[in-house]
Amino acid sequence: MTQAPDATLPKRVTIFGGSGFIGRRLVQRLVEAGTTVRIADRQPERVRDRLPPHVADGLETAVADVRDQITVDAAVSGADAVINLVGILYEKGEQTFQGVHEEGAGRVADAAVRAGAGRLLHMSAIGADPDSAAAYGRSKAAGEAAVKRALPTASIVRPSIVFGREDDFFNKFASMASISPALPLIGGGRTRFQPVFVDDVAEAYVRILSDPLTAGETYELGGPQVYTFRELLELLLAQMRVRRLLLPLPFAIAEVEAFFFEKLPKPPLTRDQVALLRSDNVVSGRHPTLQTLGITPTPLETVLPTYIR
Ligand SMILES: NC(=O)c1ccc[n+]([C@@H]2O[C@H](COP(=O)([O-])OP(=O)(O)OC[C@H]3O[C@@H](n4cnc5c(N)ncnc54)[C@H](OP(=O)(O)O)[C@@H]3O)[C@@H](O)[C@H]2O)c1
C-alpha cells in the first residue's frame, strides 16, 4: 500500500501528539505518502494497535513529554519537519494549559530550531484568543505566540471541532443519548460551530508541508456548513433514529454542574469548557482556509452515518 515517496514532502517528520485522534489519521496519510514518521508522546507504543499494520510497521516512536525539554530535543533529532498536535481539553495535575499549550509549544519550537528542522506546523484551535473567556483559548493563543517567537516561519493550524470515526464530540453525545432521556443544550444551544472532517484536516497538513509558500501562515479550518449546538444534537439524534428531550441549560447552571464534574478523573464537562461555549467556533474569514489549500470540505452528513448508527 505504501507508494513511491512523494518528493514534495519532507523525508522525516516528528509528530508530537501523533497517537491522538487527529494524529492517527495524519500519521497514516504521511506514511502512505512514503514519509518516515516518528510519533512522540508519553506512551507512543500504544498507537501501533490502533493503526493498520502497513502503517504501524514502519513507524518510529519516541517517548516524549512536551513539559520536558530533554525528551523533546531527543524526539526531533534528525527530523526535516516537526508537527505539534499536543493538546488537552481540561487540566489535571501537572497537565496544565500553561504547561502543555503554552510552554510545551515553545519547547517544541525551540527544539525544532536547534535541530535545524526546515518546517514546523503547530496545531492551535479556532477560539485561540488572548482575550478568550476560557483558559483553553487564552493558552492556545499564548502557544501560538511562543511558537512564532521561536520560529516566525512556523505555520499555525486552527480547526473548528473535528469529526470522524473516533471523535470526541459526536461519540460523547451519542453515548449520552444511548443512556439518558435528555441532552443538555448548554447556553440554550445557540453557540455556532463549523465541524471539519478529520481526513480534511490531515490533508491540509500534507498540503501545508509540501508547499514552502505556506510557511508563516495561519490557517483556519472549517467544514462546508455552520450549525448551532442545537442543530448538531438534532442531526445526531436523527442519525441515531432516537428521540430525546433537548433541555436548555443556562450557562450559570451548566457551570455549577461542571464544578462537580471536575472532581471526576475524566470530566465530561468543565467550567472552562462552558466558558468556551460562550463564543462561536467558526472560521473568521481573516485567514486562509481548506479552500485556499485546494481542499473541498467534506459534509458532516456524508460521514456521520459511517460511524454513528
Ligand atoms: N479534536 C478536535 O475537535 C479539535 C478541535 C480544535 C483543535 N484541536 C487540537 O488538535 C490537537 C489534537 O487533538 P486530538 O483531538 O487529536 O486530541 P487527542 O486525541 O487528545 O490527542 C492529543 C495528543 O496529545 C498527547 N499529549 C497530551 N499531553 C502530552 C504531553 N504532556 N506531552 C506529549 N504529548 C502529550 C496525547 O498523548 P499522551 O496523553 O498519551 O501523551 C495525544 O497523543 C490538540 O492540540 C487540540 O487542541 C482539536
The ligand as a Tripos MOL2 file, in Angstrom:
@<TRIPOS>MOLECULE
LIG
   48    52     1     0     0
SMALL
NO_CHARGES

@<TRIPOS>ATOM
      1 N1        -10.4950   17.2630   18.1250 N.am      1 LIG1
      2 C1        -10.9690   18.4840   17.9130 C.2       1 LIG1
      3 O1        -12.1990   18.6890   17.7220 O.2       1 LIG1
      4 C2        -10.0210   19.6650   17.9060 C.ar      1 LIG1
      5 C3        -10.5290   20.9400   17.5400 C.ar      1 LIG1
      6 C4         -9.6450   22.0330   17.5290 C.ar      1 LIG1
      7 C5         -8.3160   21.8520   17.8720 C.ar      1 LIG1
      8 N2         -7.8630   20.6110   18.2250 N.ar      1 LIG1
      9 C6         -6.4570   20.4590   18.6030 C.3       1 LIG1
     10 O2         -5.8750   19.4100   17.8400 O.3       1 LIG1
     11 C7         -4.8860   18.7440   18.6080 C.3       1 LIG1
     12 C8         -5.1310   17.2410   18.5800 C.3       1 LIG1
     13 O3         -6.4370   16.9800   19.0280 O.3       1 LIG1
     14 P1         -6.9910   15.4950   19.1750 P.3       1 LIG1
     15 O4         -8.4760   15.5980   19.1400 O.co2     1 LIG1
     16 O5         -6.2880   14.5980   18.2490 O.co2     1 LIG1
     17 O6         -6.5640   15.2070   20.6940 O.3       1 LIG1
     18 P2         -6.1840   13.8250   21.4150 P.3       1 LIG1
     19 O7         -6.7940   12.6660   20.7130 O.co2     1 LIG1
     20 O8         -6.4920   14.0200   22.8470 O.co2     1 LIG1
     21 O9         -4.6070   13.7450   21.2320 O.3       1 LIG1
     22 C9         -3.7500   14.5640   21.9870 C.3       1 LIG1
     23 C10        -2.3440   14.0160   21.9190 C.3       1 LIG1
     24 O10        -1.5150   14.8180   22.7760 O.3       1 LIG1
     25 C11        -0.6940   13.9530   23.5530 C.3       1 LIG1
     26 N3         -0.2670   14.6130   24.7880 N.ar      1 LIG1
     27 C12        -1.0300   15.1350   25.7870 C.ar      1 LIG1
     28 N4         -0.2460   15.6720   26.7420 N.ar      1 LIG1
     29 C13         1.0370   15.4920   26.3410 C.ar      1 LIG1
     30 C14         2.2870   15.8420   26.8750 C.ar      1 LIG1
     31 N5          2.4050   16.4780   28.0540 N.pl3     1 LIG1
     32 N6          3.4180   15.5180   26.1850 N.ar      1 LIG1
     33 C15         3.3280   14.8650   24.9900 C.ar      1 LIG1
     34 N7          2.1660   14.5220   24.4240 N.ar      1 LIG1
     35 C16         1.0330   14.8190   25.0910 C.ar      1 LIG1
     36 C17        -1.5810   12.7400   23.7940 C.3       1 LIG1
     37 O11        -0.8160   11.5960   24.1210 O.3       1 LIG1
     38 P3         -0.4870   11.1510   25.6230 P.3       1 LIG1
     39 O12        -1.5140   11.7900   26.5260 O.co2     1 LIG1
     40 O13        -0.5720    9.6700   25.5720 O.co2     1 LIG1
     41 O14         0.9040   11.6500   25.8570 O.co2     1 LIG1
     42 C18        -2.2120   12.5770   22.4080 C.3       1 LIG1
     43 O15        -1.3290   11.8860   21.5500 O.3       1 LIG1
     44 C19        -4.9280   19.3780   20.0090 C.3       1 LIG1
     45 O16        -3.9220   20.3520   20.1010 O.3       1 LIG1
     46 C20        -6.3010   20.0250   20.0570 C.3       1 LIG1
     47 O17        -6.3310   21.1470   20.9200 O.3       1 LIG1
     48 C21        -8.6810   19.5130   18.2480 C.ar      1 LIG1
@<TRIPOS>BOND
     1     1     2 1
     2     2     3 2
     3     2     4 1
     4     4     5 ar
     5     4    48 ar
     6     5     6 ar
     7     6     7 ar
     8     7     8 ar
     9     8     9 1
    10     8    48 ar
    11     9    10 1
    12     9    46 1
    13    10    11 1
    14    11    12 1
    15    11    44 1
    16    12    13 1
    17    13    14 1
    18    14    15 2
    19    14    16 1
    20    14    17 1
    21    17    18 1
    22    18    19 2
    23    18    20 1
    24    18    21 1
    25    21    22 1
    26    22    23 1
    27    23    24 1
    28    23    42 1
    29    24    25 1
    30    25    26 1
    31    25    36 1
    32    26    27 ar
    33    26    35 ar
    34    27    28 ar
    35    28    29 ar
    36    29    30 ar
    37    29    35 ar
    38    30    31 1
    39    30    32 ar
    40    32    33 ar
    41    33    34 ar
    42    34    35 ar
    43    36    37 1
    44    36    42 1
    45    37    38 1
    46    38    39 2
    47    38    40 1
    48    38    41 1
    49    42    43 1
    50    44    45 1
    51    44    46 1
    52    46    47 1
@<TRIPOS>SUBSTRUCTURE
     1 LIG1         1 GROUP 0 **** ****
